[in-house]
Amino acid sequence: MRNSVVAVQIIILSLFVIGSFAPASIAQVITVCQCNIFDGGKWTDQDQSKVTYDTAKRFAQFVASVNPTGSAYPPIAVIGMEELMSETDRTTIESYLEQYTGAAWESARIAQGVNNTSGIGFFWRPDLVEYRPEWDLGSVALEQIDNGYVIKFAGRLFRKVGTDAAFGLITGKLVWADAILHGAAVTEEIRRQEAAHLKNWILNGEGTSLGMSSFPGTTRVITTDLNTGVNTATWNEMNLDYTDPSTEHTENSFNPTWLMDLIGTRLDYVWWDYDAGTKKTGGFVDGPHRSPHVGSDHRSVYATINLHPVDVTPPLVSITSPAGGAVLTGMTKITAAATDASNIAQVQFLVDGVPAWSTTTAPYEFNWNASGVSEGGHTLVAIATDASTNRMRTTSAPVGVWVSYTGTAPGIVDVKKRPDADMVALSDKVVTASFGSYFYIEEPGGYSGIKVNVASAPAVGTKVSVYGRLGSLNSEREITATSVTPTGTLPLPPAVGMDNRTVGGGPIGSYTAGIYQAVGPNNVGSLVTCWGKVTATIAGFYIYIDDGSGLQDGYGYKGLRVDISGLSGYTPPGVGSYVRVTGISSTSLLSGKVQRRLKVRNSSDINVEF
């Protein structure tokens, strides 16, 4: 479509039960509307002297007039839109649609154009069609012309409420005739190449934007301004795979409709295809028709089309054995559970991302020789594919296991001897501190601990198995968890009492550094208790305590740094108070040196002795 376009391509894809006026062959149909609305619909025609949103209002009134109650076909359920310039335009149009149709609408906008100053939009009625975030088909950039305008299409998957009839709606516009690309006017061949690119993206996806590649058995509908007429090279390219039987002119240019009906051309289309297979016909129940709505240099087109039931819900799959953190040696049975309404076609097992086994029948299991891989952490996943025409796939949550040729379970000290980026597994540890996005675990006997990063930390006292990737922050070792499996509860190990100088301790092996001027064995990650006189308070952040060790961490205060940053609204004890503090032995990196830090869990961890 040209830059000065208010094209309203309306696809009336209607899903409804066969009525007395509907053709007997109709099983599932839906009404969708695709609209290119000139400059967000802000003006009255092209008069830009005053923002009126008159075009947007007239468009909404038109939508409300299509297939009113009692019609043979249902009302518009989905609208694809171009030239949706801003979020304000989107919300204004949504409001008008609700006002004139009397129904709730939802919408979304995908930026495009020059520096994203234009946009592609979707509007839909949630009482008629269902949309989920995982049904975002993504978008594809087909071209960037010399003025910086990005030619883009986007897609969404919708399903009729209460049915299994689903369809992908893809909308956008191809480059217009007077555009300049690489210093020359755009040719029909360039436009044809864009159409071929669009079809390939819909079929196969591109990069992380999957198009309809995950839904090969599902109807696909393209609502578009091709910016070219019938029987051109671009039209012929589209017609290889999609159907649009209409020939009515849609070019308007704000001139009297009868004149452009004579000298104009067809620019706006509703293309239909049954699925990703061989091209089929019979998609249109009614139309495509040209809309009577006039308000831009294009007129809309709309149609009522056929759909068919299809499974768009992926299967459920999980590895049921072994459990996360399990220690494996020799032959081990790996078992998965998988279910789907369309039945399961295949379950594939992967070890560290490499296919290891597949089966098409239950039980979904195989015997894995753990002695055939290196000792240490390994990741197991199962991928289930359903038997629907879409061949929906789901990958299970990963299960981390530890391979030991001797069958000995690793301890936290063993893990700390391994390099960053290693996958590690720990089982039957107890949570000693929980800080929302991370927590600390310790051996039940209380002699070593480590930090674990996770989306949501388990409660203190939870018995857990942990699998994840080893790393370091400020020389403190930590595990970024792939899985955390609660397996019950355990009593907390007693906090180890120590003097200020002993907090942190020395190195463990080659990969776990010790504290600057360390004393004693490494205890970073462990629950400890220290005593001392408060020498300084930094409100909301730290206090410093000194037991006579006279520590200096380079921050300008004497003593051991106690981190109270997690205690909202806490009033720390005054300078000169003698306190007992329990918390997690941790680290800070100050002036290039790894320094001691004691991180408290709650205000009851700090007790004033006198």
C-alpha positions in Angstrom: 0.0 0.0 0.0 1.2 3.5 -0.6 2.2 5.7 2.3 -1.1 7.7 1.9 -3.4 4.7 2.4 -6.4 3.9 4.5 -6.9 0.4 3.2 -9.4 -1.6 5.1 -9.0 -5.2 4.0 -11.6 -7.0 6.0 -11.6 -10.7 6.1 -14.7 -12.1 7.6 -13.6 -15.4 8.6 -16.6 -16.6 10.6 -16.7 -19.6 12.9 -20.2 -20.6 13.6 -22.8 -23.4 13.6 -24.5 -23.9 10.3 -27.6 -21.8 10.0 -30.6 -22.1 7.8 -29.2 -19.5 5.4 -25.7 -21.0 5.2 -24.5 -23.4 2.5 -24.9 -27.0 3.6 -21.2 -27.6 3.1 -20.1 -25.2 5.8 -18.6 -26.9 8.9 -16.5 -24.2 10.6 -16.2 -20.6 9.4 -14.9 -17.3 10.9 -15.1 -13.6 10.2 -11.9 -11.6 10.5 -11.2 -8.0 9.5 -7.9 -6.7 8.1 -7.5 -3.0 7.8 -4.8 -0.7 6.6 -5.9 2.6 8.2 -4.2 5.7 6.8 -1.9 7.3 9.5 -3.6 5.6 12.4 -7.1 6.8 11.4 -6.4 10.2 13.0 -7.8 12.4 10.3 -11.0 13.1 8.3 -9.8 11.5 5.0 -6.4 13.1 4.4 -7.1 16.5 6.0 -4.3 16.7 8.5 -5.2 20.1 9.8 -6.9 18.7 12.9 -6.8 15.3 14.7 -10.4 14.0 14.6 -10.0 10.2 14.4 -12.9 10.4 12.0 -11.5 7.7 9.8 -11.0 5.4 12.8 -14.6 6.1 13.9 -16.0 5.4 10.4 -14.0 2.2 10.2 -15.4 1.0 13.6 -18.9 1.9 12.4 -18.3 -0.2 9.3 -17.1 -3.2 11.3 -20.2 -3.0 13.4 -22.4 -3.1 10.2 -20.9 -6.3 8.9 -23.1 -9.3 9.5 -25.4 -8.0 12.2 -27.5 -10.2 14.4 -29.7 -12.5 12.2 -27.2 -12.6 9.3 -26.2 -15.8 7.6 -22.6 -15.2 8.6 -21.1 -14.1 12.0 -19.7 -10.7 12.8 -16.1 -9.8 12.4 -13.9 -11.6 15.0 -10.3 -10.6 14.1 -8.9 -7.5 12.4 -5.4 -7.3 10.9 -4.3 -3.7 10.4 -1.5 -1.7 8.8 -0.4 1.9 9.3 -1.2 1.7 13.0 1.2 4.5 13.8 1.1 4.6 17.6 -0.2 3.0 20.8 -2.6 5.9 21.1 -4.0 5.0 17.7 -4.4 1.4 18.8 -6.2 2.2 22.0 -8.4 4.8 20.3 -9.5 2.3 17.5 -10.1 -0.4 20.1 -12.3 2.0 22.1 -14.4 2.9 18.9 -14.7 -0.8 18.1 -16.1 -1.5 21.5 -18.4 1.5 21.3 -20.0 0.7 18.0 -20.1 -3.1 18.1 -21.1 -3.4 21.8 -18.5 -6.1 22.3 -15.2 -6.3 24.1 -12.0 -6.1 21.9 -8.4 -6.8 22.6 -5.4 -5.6 20.5 -1.7 -5.6 20.0 0.7 -3.5 17.8 4.0 -4.5 16.2 6.2 -1.5 15.3 7.6 -1.1 11.7 8.3 1.6 9.2 10.9 4.3 9.5 12.4 4.1 13.0 9.3 2.1 14.0 7.0 5.1 13.4 4.4 2.9 11.7 3.0 -0.4 12.8 1.1 -3.6 12.2 -1.9 -4.3 14.5 -4.2 -7.1 15.5 -7.7 -6.6 17.0 -9.9 -9.4 18.1 -13.1 -10.2 20.0 -12.3 -12.6 22.9 -15.9 -13.7 23.0 -15.5 -15.2 19.5 -11.8 -16.2 19.2 -9.2 -17.3 21.7 -5.6 -16.0 21.6 -2.7 -17.0 23.8 0.8 -15.4 24.1 2.4 -18.7 22.9 0.4 -18.3 19.6 2.4 -15.2 18.6 3.8 -16.3 15.2 6.4 -13.6 15.2 7.2 -11.2 12.4 9.5 -11.0 9.4 11.3 -8.0 7.7 11.1 -8.4 4.0 12.9 -5.3 2.8 14.3 -1.9 4.0 13.9 0.8 1.3 16.2 3.7 1.0 14.2 6.1 3.3 14.6 3.5 6.1 11.1 2.1 5.9 11.1 -1.6 6.9 8.6 -3.7 5.0 7.3 -6.2 7.6 4.6 -8.8 8.1 3.4 -10.3 11.4 1.2 -13.2 12.4 -1.0 -14.5 15.2 -2.8 -17.8 15.7 -6.4 -17.8 16.8 -8.9 -20.4 17.7 -12.7 -20.2 17.7 -14.0 -20.1 21.3 -15.3 -23.5 22.3 -14.0 -25.4 19.2 -10.8 -26.9 17.8 -11.0 -24.8 14.7 -7.8 -22.6 14.5 -6.2 -20.4 11.9 -3.1 -18.2 11.5 -3.7 -14.6 10.5 -0.7 -13.0 8.8 -0.9 -9.3 7.8 1.2 -6.6 6.3 1.9 -4.8 3.0 4.4 -5.2 0.2 6.5 -2.3 -1.1 4.6 0.3 -3.1 5.4 1.4 -6.7 7.0 4.8 -6.1 9.3 3.6 -3.3 13.1 3.8 -3.9 15.4 0.8 -3.3 19.1 1.0 -3.8 18.7 4.3 -5.7 16.1 3.0 -8.2 12.3 2.7 -8.3 10.9 -0.6 -7.0 10.1 -3.1 -9.7 7.4 -5.8 -9.9 10.1 -8.4 -9.6 11.3 -6.9 -6.3 7.7 -7.1 -5.1 7.4 -10.7 -6.3 10.6 -11.6 -4.4 9.1 -10.1 -1.2 6.0 -12.3 -1.7 8.1 -15.4 -2.1 10.1 -14.4 1.0 6.8 -13.9 2.9 5.5 -17.4 1.9 8.7 -19.0 2.9 8.7 -17.4 6.4 5.1 -18.5 6.9 5.9 -22.1 5.9 9.4 -22.5 7.5 10.0 -19.6 9.9 13.1 -17.5 9.9 15.6 -17.5 12.8 13.7 -17.3 16.1 10.5 -16.0 14.3 8.8 -19.3 13.5 5.9 -18.2 11.4 3.5 -21.2 11.0 6.2 -23.8 10.9 5.0 -25.2 14.2 1.4 -25.5 12.8 1.7 -27.2 9.4 -1.8 -28.7 9.6 -3.5 -25.3 10.3 -5.4 -22.9 8.0 -3.4 -19.8 7.1 -4.9 -16.5 6.0 -3.0 -13.6 4.6 -4.7 -10.2 4.6 -2.6 -7.8 2.7 -2.2 -4.8 0.4 0.0 -6.3 -2.4 0.4 -2.9 -4.0 -0.1 -4.6 -7.3 -3.0 -5.9 -9.4 -4.4 -9.2 -10.5 -2.4 -11.4 -12.9 0.9 -9.6 -12.1 4.1 -11.5 -11.3 3.5 -10.8 -7.6 -0.2 -12.0 -7.8 1.0 -15.1 -9.7 3.5 -15.8 -7.0 0.9 -15.7 -4.2 -1.6 -17.7 -6.3 0.8 -20.6 -6.5 0.0 -21.5 -2.9 -3.0 -19.4 -1.8 -6.4 -18.6 -3.2 -8.2 -15.3 -3.6 -11.0 -15.4 -6.2 -12.1 -11.7 -6.1 -11.2 -9.2 -8.9 -13.0 -6.1 -7.5 -10.9 -2.9 -7.6 -10.0 -1.6 -4.2 -8.0 1.5 -5.2 -9.9 4.6 -4.2 -7.5 7.6 -3.7 -10.3 9.6 -2.0 -12.0 10.1 -5.4 -15.6 9.2 -6.1 -15.8 5.5 -5.9 -17.4 4.9 -9.3 -14.4 6.6 -11.1 -11.8 4.5 -9.4 -13.9 1.4 -10.0 -13.3 2.1 -13.6 -9.7 3.3 -13.8 -8.3 1.8 -10.5 -6.9 -1.6 -9.8 -7.0 -4.3 -7.2 -4.5 -3.8 -4.4 -6.1 -5.5 -1.4 -6.5 -9.2 -0.9 -7.6 -12.0 1.4 -5.5 -15.1 0.6 -6.5 -18.5 2.0 -4.8 -21.9 2.2 -6.1 -25.0 3.9 -2.7 -26.0 5.5 1.0 -26.3 4.6 0.3 -29.1 2.1 -0.7 -28.9 -1.5 -2.9 -26.0 -2.5 -6.6 -26.6 -2.0 -9.6 -24.7 -3.1 -13.0 -24.2 -1.4 -11.8 -21.9 1.3 -14.3 -19.1 0.7 -17.9 -19.4 2.0 -18.8 -15.8 1.1 -16.6 -13.3 -0.7 -14.0 -11.8 -0.8 -16.2 -8.7 -1.1 -15.1 -5.1 -1.4 -16.1 -3.0 1.5 -18.5 0.0 1.0 -16.3 1.9 3.5 -14.5 4.8 1.8 -12.0 6.9 3.6 -8.6 6.4 2.2 -6.9 5.6 -1.1 -7.9 1.9 -0.7 -11.1 0.2 0.1 -11.3 -2.9 2.2 -12.0 -6.4 1.3 -13.6 -9.0 3.5 -14.6 -12.7 3.2 -16.1 -15.5 5.2 -13.8 -18.5 5.0 -13.8 -22.2 5.9 -11.7 -23.6 8.8 -11.2 -27.1 10.1 -10.5 -28.6 13.5 -6.9 -29.0 14.4 -4.9 -29.7 17.5 -2.9 -26.6 18.5 -2.2 -27.8 22.1 1.3 -29.3 22.6 1.7 -32.6 24.5 2.6 -32.9 28.2 5.9 -34.6 28.9 8.2 -35.1 31.9 11.1 -37.3 32.9 9.8 -39.4 35.8 13.0 -41.3 36.6 15.7 -40.7 37.6 15.1 -37.8 40.0 17.0 -34.6 39.7 20.4 -34.7 41.4 20.5 -38.5 41.4 23.9 -40.2 41.4 24.1 -42.7 38.5 26.5 -45.4 37.7 26.4 -48.2 35.1 23.1 -49.1 33.3 20.2 -46.9 34.4 16.6 -46.9 33.2 15.4 -43.5 32.0 11.7 -43.1 32.0 9.3 -40.4 30.7 5.5 -39.8 30.9 3.8 -38.2 27.9 0.1 -37.5 27.1 -1.8 -35.6 24.4 -5.4 -35.5 23.2 -4.3 -36.6 19.7 -2.1 -39.3 21.2 1.7 -39.5 21.2 3.6 -40.2 17.9 7.1 -40.3 19.4 9.2 -39.6 22.5 12.8 -38.8 22.0 15.4 -38.8 24.8 18.5 -36.5 24.7 21.6 -36.6 27.0 23.4 -33.3 27.1 21.5 -32.2 24.0 22.5 -35.3 21.9 19.8 -37.8 20.8 20.2 -41.0 22.7 17.0 -43.0 22.1 13.5 -42.6 20.6 10.4 -44.7 20.9 6.9 -44.6 19.3 5.1 -46.7 21.9 4.6 -46.6 25.7 6.2 -47.2 28.1 8.5 -44.4 27.1 11.9 -45.6 28.5 15.3 -46.9 27.7 18.4 -48.2 29.4 21.3 -45.7 29.4 24.8 -46.7 30.1 26.0 -44.0 32.5 29.5 -45.5 32.4 29.8 -44.4 28.8 30.0 -40.7 29.6 32.4 -38.7 31.8 32.0 -38.4 35.5 30.2 -35.3 36.6 26.9 -33.5 35.8 24.7 -34.5 32.8 21.4 -33.2 31.5 18.5 -35.5 30.5 15.4 -34.2 28.5 12.6 -35.9 26.7 10.8 -34.5 23.6 7.3 -35.6 22.9 5.6 -35.2 19.5 1.9 -35.6 19.2 0.0 -37.5 16.4 -2.0 -34.5 15.2 -1.5 -33.0 11.7 0.4 -30.2 13.4 2.9 -32.6 15.0 3.1 -30.4 18.1 6.2 -30.9 20.2 7.1 -30.3 23.8 10.5 -30.5 25.5 10.4 -31.7 29.1 12.0 -29.8 32.0 15.6 -30.9 32.1 16.7 -33.3 34.8 20.3 -33.0 36.0 22.1 -36.1 37.2 25.5 -36.8 38.5 27.5 -39.7 37.0 30.0 -41.3 39.4 31.9 -44.5 38.4 32.0 -45.5 42.1 28.5 -44.4 42.9 29.6 -41.8 45.4 27.4 -38.7 45.7 29.3 -35.4 45.4 29.4 -33.0 48.3 29.4 -29.2 48.2 33.2 -29.2 48.7 33.6 -31.5 45.7 31.5 -29.1 43.6 33.6 -26.1 44.7 36.7 -27.9 43.3 35.3 -27.8 39.8 35.7 -25.0 37.2 33.1 -22.4 36.3 30.6 -23.5 33.6 30.6 -27.1 34.7 27.2 -28.7 35.2 26.8 -30.0 38.8 24.3 -31.9 40.8 23.7 -31.9 44.5 21.1 -34.0 46.3 19.6 -34.0 49.8 20.9 -30.6 51.0 19.1 -28.3 53.3 18.1 -24.6 52.6 19.7 -22.4 55.2 18.7 -19.0 53.8 16.2 -17.8 51.2 16.5 -14.4 49.5 13.8 -14.5 46.7 15.9 -14.9 43.6 18.6 -17.0 45.3 19.1 -19.2 48.3 21.8 -21.1 50.2 22.1 -24.8 50.8 24.3 -26.6 53.2 25.3 -30.2 54.0 22.9 -31.5 56.7 25.9 -31.9 58.9 26.7 -28.3 58.5 30.2 -28.2 57.2 29.9 -26.6 53.8 27.4 -24.4 51.9 26.9 -22.7 48.5 24.7 -20.1 46.9 22.0 -21.2 44.3 20.4 -18.8 41.8 16.8 -19.6 40.9 13.6 -17.8 39.8 11.8 -18.4 43.2 13.7 -19.6 46.2 12.4 -22.4 48.4 11.8 -21.9 52.1 14.4 -22.3 54.8 14.5 -25.9 56.1 13.5 -27.4 52.7 15.4 -30.5 51.6 16.4 -30.1 48.0 18.2 -31.6 45.1 19.8 -29.0 42.8 21.2 -29.2 39.3 22.7 -26.3 37.4 25.7 -24.5 36.0 28.6 -23.6 38.3 29.9 -20.0 38.3 31.4 -17.3 40.5 30.4 -13.8 41.7 32.9 -11.7 43.6 34.9 -15.0 43.9 31.9 -16.6 45.7 31.0 -19.9 44.0 27.3 -20.2 43.0 25.1 -22.5 41.0 22.6 -21.1 38.5 19.9 -23.8 38.8 18.4 -25.6 35.9 16.2 -27.5 38.3 15.5 -27.4 42.0 13.6 -30.4 43.4 12.1 -30.2 46.9 12.2 -33.6 48.6 11.0 -32.9 52.1 12.3 -31.0 55.1 15.4 -31.2 57.3 16.4 -29.5 60.5 18.9 -26.6 60.1 22.5 -27.4 61.0 23.7 -25.2 63.9 25.4 -22.0 62.9 29.2 -22.3 63.4 30.6 -19.8 65.9 33.8 -18.1 64.8 35.8 -14.9 65.3 35.6 -12.2 62.7 38.9 -13.0 61.1 37.9 -16.6 60.4 34.8 -15.6 58.3 35.3 -16.6 54.7 38.5 -18.7 55.1 41.0 -19.9 52.6 40.8 -21.4 49.1 39.4 -24.8 48.0 41.4 -26.4 45.2 42.3 -24.4 42.1 38.9 -22.7 41.4 37.6 -21.4 44.7 39.6 -18.4 46.0 40.1 -17.6 49.6 39.5 -14.3 51.4 42.1 -11.6 51.5 44.4 -12.3 54.5 42.3 -15.5 55.2 42.5 -17.5 58.3 41.2 -21.1 58.5 39.3 -23.3 56.1 36.8 -22.0 53.6 33.3 -21.4 55.0 31.8 -19.2 52.3 28.2 -20.2 51.9 27.9 -21.6 55.4 25.6 -20.4 58.2 27.9 -18.8 60.9 27.6 -16.7 64.1 30.0 -13.9 65.1 30.2 -11.3 67.9 31.5 -7.8 68.2 31.0 -4.2 69.0 29.2 -2.0 66.4 31.8 0.4 65.0 29.7 2.0 62.2 26.3 1.9 60.6 25.5 2.7 57.0 21.7 3.0 57.2 19.8 0.5 55.1 23.0 -1.2 53.9 25.6 -2.3 56.4 26.9 -2.3 59.9 30.4 -3.1 61.0 31.3 -5.1 64.0 34.7 -5.7 65.7 35.6 -8.5 68.1 39.1 -7.2 68.5 40.4 -8.6 65.3 40.7 -5.1 63.9 39.8 -6.0 60.3 40.0 -3.4 57.5 38.2 -4.1 54.2 39.3 -0.9 52.5 35.9 0.8 52.9 37.1 3.1 55.7 35.5 1.3 58.6 37.0 -1.1 61.2 35.6 -4.6 61.6 33.5 -7.2 59.8 31.0 -6.0 57.2 27.4 -7.2 58.1 25.0 -6.9 55.1 21.5 -5.7 56.3 20.3 -4.5 52.8 17.5 -7.1 52.7 15.9 -5.8 56.0 13.3 -3.3 54.9 12.6 -0.6 57.5 15.1 -2.1 59.9 16.8 0.2 62.5 20.3 -1.1 63.2 21.8 -1.1 66.7 23.8 2.0 67.6 27.5 2.4 67.5 29.0 1.0 70.6 26.4 -1.8 71.1 27.8 -5.3 71.5 25.9 -7.8 69.2 25.7 -11.4 68.2 25.1 -11.8 64.5 24.1 -15.0 62.6 24.1 -15.1 58.8 25.6 -16.5 55.7 29.4 -16.2 55.2 29.8 -14.4 51.9 32.1 -12.1 50.0 32.5 -8.6 48.7 35.0 -7.3 46.1 36.5 -4.1 47.4 39.5 -2.3 46.0 40.3 -5.4 43.9 40.4 -7.7 46.9 38.0 -10.5 48.0 36.8 -9.3 51.5 34.6 -10.9 54.2 30.9 -10.3 54.3 28.2 -11.6 56.7 24.7 -11.5 55.1 21.8 -11.7 57.6 18.5 -13.4 56.7 16.1 -11.4 58.9 16.2 -8.9 61.8 16.2 -11.7 64.4 19.7 -12.7 63.2 21.0 -9.6 65.0 20.8 -9.7 68.8 22.1 -6.9 71.1 24.0 -8.5 74.0 24.6 -5.3 75.9 
